[in-house]
Amino acid sequence: MSMYRSKALISLFFVSILWGCNYPVSAYLLRGFSPVFLSTVRICFTSLFLIVVALVHKGIRKPTTSEWKTLMGVGIFGTLLNQTFYFTGLHHTTPANASLIIALSPIATILLERIIFKVKLTVKKSMGALISLIGVFSIIGVAGGSFAVSFGDLNILVAMLCLSISLLYIRRLSKTLNSYVITVYATVLGSVLMIPAAGVESLVSGSVISHSPMMWILLIAAGIIAQGVAGFWWNGGVAKVGAGTASMFMNIQPFVAIIASHFILGDRILPMQIFGGILVLLGVFIANMQSAAVKPTIFNQPNKMV
C-alpha cells in the first residue's frame, strides 16, 4: 500500500469519526441555542470559510441560469428544509437515533429515483431497501424505551427525505460542475435561505442564544472544521482511493455517534439501536453492491451538518 493511499484512508477514517461525533456535539449545542438559529449561524460560518477558500484559489466559474435553478433546489431541500427539520428533530430525539435514520438516505435516494425517474429497481436494491426500512422502524419504535414513534424521530425522517431529494439535484449538477464548486455555491445559497427562517423562529417562538464563550467557540468550530475543512479532507480521500472504498467509511458514523453520545451526553445505548443500525447499514451495503462493482460514485453533500 502506497504512502499516499495510506494517508487517504487515515483521512477518511478521521473524517468519519469527526462527523459521527458531530451528532452529539450538535445535540449539546442545542442546550444553548434554538434549532433554527443554531443551524443558520453554523452554516453562515461554513459559508464564510468556503468563500475565503474560493477567493484564495479563484477559478470558480459562474453557474448558468439552468444550474442556478438546480442549485436553488439543493439550497431549499438540502439546507433550508433539511437543517430545519434536522435540528428540530435532534432537539426531541437522541443523536444515536438521528445518525441511524440519516444513514437511510442512500436507500431513500434509490427509491426516489425509482418514483421520479423510473430507474429500474434491482433485486439487490429492493432487498437492501426492505432490510434498511425494517432497521429504521426498529430504531424509531424504541423512543423512551417503549414502542412509540417520537416527534423528534419523525422530524429526522423528514430531514433525511429532504437530504435525499437534494442528492438528486446534486447528481444532475455533477454532470457540469465539480463537487467543490457545487459545495461552495450550494452552501452559500443555503445560508442566505436560512437567515429568513431564523427570523421566523425568532418571531414565532423566540430565539435562544447562549452567552457562553465556550458554546460559541464550539459552534464556530463545528461550522468551520466539522463541515468546511472535513469536507475538503473527504473529497481529497475520495479522489485518491475511489468512491467505492470511501463509501465504506460512511458506515462508521452512526456507531461513532452512538458511542460518542454515551460519553458526551450520557445517553444510554439501547440494544434495538444497535440491531436497527446493523440492519440499516447492511441494507445500504446490499443495495449498493452492484453499483459499487460497476462504477461507484459518491456525491458531495454540501449541507452535511450533522
N, C-alpha and C positions, 0 to 999 in steps of 0.2 A: 504494500500500500504506500503510495507516494505521500510525501510530507504535506503537499497541498490538499490532497484528499482527506488526510487525517485531520488537518486544521478545519476543513469544511465540515466534517462530521462532528467535531467538537463544537463548532459554532452553531450548528443546527440543534444539537443536544442542549446547549446552553440557552438558546432562544426558546426552545420548547419548555424548559424549566422556568424561564422568566415569564413566559405567557401563562403557564399553569399557575404560578404564584400570583399573577396579576388578578386572578379571580378573588381570592380572599383580601388582597390589598384594596381592590375596588369596594368590596363589602365593608372593609374597615373605614374607608374614606366616606362612605355613606353615613357613618355615625356623626360626621361633622358637616356634611353638605347635603342639600336636597338633590334628588336624582338628576333632573334636567340641568340644573346649574353646574353640577359636577361634570356631567358629560360635555357641556358646552365649553367650560373653561379648559378641560383637558384636551379636547380636540383643537382648541384655539392655540394652545402651546405646541401641539404637534404640527399644526399648520405653519406657525412661525418658524419652527425648526426646518421644515421642508422648504419653505420659501428661502431661507438663508442658504441652504444647501444648493437650491436651484440657481440662486444668484451667483454663488461661488463657481459652480461648474458650468452654468449657462447652457445654451444649446437646446432648450426645451421649446419646441415649436407650438404655435397657437393652434388649438383644435379647430376643425371645420365646423360649420353650423350643425351638420348631422352628428358629429362627435360630441358637440356641446349638449345636444338633446339627450344623447345616451348617458353622458356624464351627469346630467340632471337626474336621470333615473337612478344612477348609483348614489348620488347625494341624498335623494329622497328616501329610497328604501334601505341603502347601506349605512347611512349615517343618521338622518333625522328620525325615521321610524325605528330602525334597529336599535339605536342607542337610547331612545326614549323608553321603549318597552324593556330593553335590557336592564337599564339601571333602576327602572321602576320595579321590575321583577326581582332583581337582586336585593332590593330593599325588603322583600317579603319572602324570600326563599334562601337557601344556602348556596354558597359558591360551588359546592360539590354538585348539587343538582343542576345549577346553571351550566357548568362546564360540560356535564354529560349530555344535557339536552342540546346545547350548541354543537356538540360533536355529531349530531344527527344531520347537520347542514348538508354534507355531501349527498346523503340519501334523499333529502328533500329536493335538492337541485336536480337529481336524476328523475324524480317523479314529476317535477315541474317541466322538465324538458319533454317528458312524455306527453303531458297535458297540453302544453303550449306549442311545442314544435313537432309533436308526433314522432319523437325519436323512439326507435324500437327499444322495448324493454326486454332484455335478455333474461334467461332463466337465472343466471347468477345475480343480476341486478335485482330481480324480483325476490329471490331468496334473501339477499342482503338487506333489502328494504324491509321485508317482513321481520327478520330477526332483530334489526335495529329498532323497529317500531315496538316490538314486544319489550325490548330493553328500556325504551323511554317510558312506556306505560308502567313498567316495574318501578322505575325511578320516581315518577310523579305520583305513584299510588301510595307512597310511604311518607307523605308530608306529616310531620309531627309524630311519626312513629305509628300512625294508624292509616287505614286505607282512605285516602282523600286526595283530591286534586286542589292544590293551593292556588290562590290568586297570583302569587309570585311565579309559580311554575307555568301558568297559562301565559303570563306576560313574556316569559323567556321563550316559550314556544312560538309566540308571535314574532319575537325578535329574531329567532332562528329562521323563520319563514321569510322575513324581510331580508335577512342576510343572503338566503338562497336566491331570492329574486334578484338582488343586486349582483350576484355572481353571474347571472345570465346576461346582464348588461355588460359586465366586465369582459365576459367571453367575446361578446360582439366587438367591444373596443379593442381587445387584444389583437384583432386582425390588422389594425392600422397603427396602434400605439403600443409602446412597450410598457411593462409593468411600472417602471419608475415614473414615467410621465402620467400614467393613469393615477398612480398614488398621489402625486403632487396636486393635480387638478381636482380629483375627487375629494381629497381631504380638505383642501381649502374651500371648495364649494360647500362641503358638508358643514364646515364651521360657520359659514355665512348663514346657512339654513337653520342652524341650531340656535343662533342668537335670538330670533323672534320667539322660538319655543321656550327659551329661558325666561323671556319677558312674560309670556302667557302663564308660565308656572308661578312667577312672582305675583301676578295679579290675582290668580285663582286661589292658590294655596299658600303663597308666601315662600320666598327662597330662604333656605337655611345656609348660612355662611359661617364657617369656622373662623375663629380669631387666633387659632393656634399656629404659630410659625412652622412647627413640625408637620402639621397636616398639609399646609400649603407647599412645603418642600416635597413631601411625598406625592402630592397631586402633580406638581410640575415634573418631578422625576418620572412619574407614570406616563405622562404625556410625551415627554421627550425621549426617554430611554426605552421604556417598555413598548412604545409604539413606533416612534421615529427611528431611533438607532437600531432597535431589534429588527425592524422591517428590512433595513439595508443588509444586516447580517444574514437574515433569512434568504433574501434574494441572491446574495453572494454565494451562499452554501448551495442553493438550488442550481445555480449556474455551473458549479464545479462537480457535483455528484449526480445531478439529474433529478427530475421531479418525482420519479417513482421511489427512489431511495429517501428523498426528503419527506415524502408523504407519510412514511412510517413513523417519523419523529413526531408528527402531529398527534398520534395516538397516545403519546406520553402525557400530554397536557391535562386531560381530565383526572388522571390518577395523581398527578402532582398537585392539582387543585384540591383534591380530597385530603391528601396528607398535609399540605400547607394550611388548609383551613382548620385542621385539627390542632396544629401547633400555634397558628397566629390568632385564631378566633375561639379556639376551644370547642369547635363543633365535633359532635360525635360522628364516627364513621359507621354508617349503617350497612349491614350485610346486603340489603336489597340495592343499595347504591353500587356496591362492588359488582353484584350479579348483573344489574341493569347496565352498568358501564361496560362490562365484558361483552354483553350481547350487542350493545351499540357499536363498539369498535370492531367486533367480529363481523357484524353486518356490513359495516363500511369497507372492511378488508375484502370480504367476498364480492361485494358489488363492484369493486374497482380492480379485481384480479385480472379480468380480461383486458380492460383499457390500459392497465399498467404494463401488461405484456406487449401491447402494441405500440402505443405512443402516449405515455402519460403526460399530463400537463397539470401544473399547479398554478392557479390564478391568484395573483397577489390580492389580498383583501385590504384595501386602503383604509378601511374603517375598523379594523380588528382592534378593539379597545377593551377586550375582556381581560 
